[in-house]
Amino acid sequence: MLLRSGLVALLVFGSFSVAAQDAPQIGLGLKLGTTGVGLELSRGLGERVVLRGGYNVLTLDESIEDTDMTYDAELKKDSLSLLLDWHPWAGAYRLTGGVHSHSDNSLEIIAQPDTGGTYTINGRTYAANNIGVLDGVIGLEKTTPYVGIGWGHAAKATGFTFLLDVGLQFQDSPGVKLSVDTCSLPVAVCAQLNSDIQAEVVQLEKDIEDYDFWPVVNLGLHYRF
């Protein structure tokens, strides 16, 4: 909520600045990279400081094979970003810090049965036609701090400017939820299935703990008005 309010304030402040100044340091840009496709507004706060706010969206299909099972995963990352650039020598090189606020930051996962139509969960084999689809969500933090370096000054000169961002989002260790559609097996076997699913959750969380850092490499094209 704080980030969204800050971005709205940036947009409003930028609009008033355009009307109030003869040469406002306002820029608008597009970017593409590991945070997805984004639209960004920049506002120069001096020769060495630039404030940037934007919206980013990313959808990515991948496969997870960290346990005995293979999961098809769809990553969704939609975020508002608020970044502050500091140019220590007033040139193109900069240090950047800020935060991304995600409306969605998760992987939707579906386990794939083997060629025999079975799942191996915590070392036990279950027929897919007895338990249906095994699926779930890997949830990541909604608010992710960002630090990085970059090249390009969004408010330095009128016209087009290329920007490069390289850094990390800190999104903490992921949480996993798994479940099956149904269980047509005896009650005791279904209870064992639920226990095995929880063991699979623990193992999956351990094996994908490296997801607590999201690498950021973005290229952007800004136009300063």
Secondary structure, 3 states (H helix, E strand, C coil): CHHHHHHHHHHHHHHHHHHHCCCCCEEEEEEEECCEEEEEEEEECCCCEEEEEEEEEEEEEEEECCCCCEEEEEEEEEEEEEEEEECCCCCCEEEEEEEEEEEEEEEEEEEECCCCCEEEECCEEEEHHHHCCEEEEEECCCEEEEEEEEECCCCCCCEEEEEEEEEEEECCCCEEEEEECCCCCCHHHHHHHHHHHHHHHHHHHHHCHHHHEEEEEEEEEEEEC
